[in-house]
């Protein structure tokens, strides 16, 4: 039978690092689940919302660029796009070897209706923070984000 790890013998710095990671991870998952419940009213998943957002911001985006923004493989984004295309939110067109995605009227309409409610939702999630704390949180998250210049990313 394995012995339980004695927390007193764990390096305090490493214990704090683990606590930071666990808190960040739990917060992310709780927020993601909460946002997913909010999006149920619109019959959208968080991933589908992200597609609507990125395509609306770009008006037209390549499938490859969309996959990069979503941090998923091209295969995963293809499955998502096919489902959204069937639902009438987006359309695909191919130019040479590049596939482009744009919003349909339905997709644009849903996004325009969703946008003010989504902004209110996000504002409510951070209402306990002061403006200074919000700016500080954004700065700290960017500091540890590997894609945003984090120092610990392996090359």
ABEGO torsion letter per residue (X at the ends): XBBBBBAAABBAAAAAAAAAAAAAAAAAAAAAAAAAAAAAAAGBBAAAAAAAAAAAAAGBBBAAAAAAAAGBBAAAAAAAAAAAAAAGABBBBBBEABBBBBBBAAAAAAAAAAAAAAAAAAAAAAAABBAAAAAAAAAAAAAABAAAGBAABBX
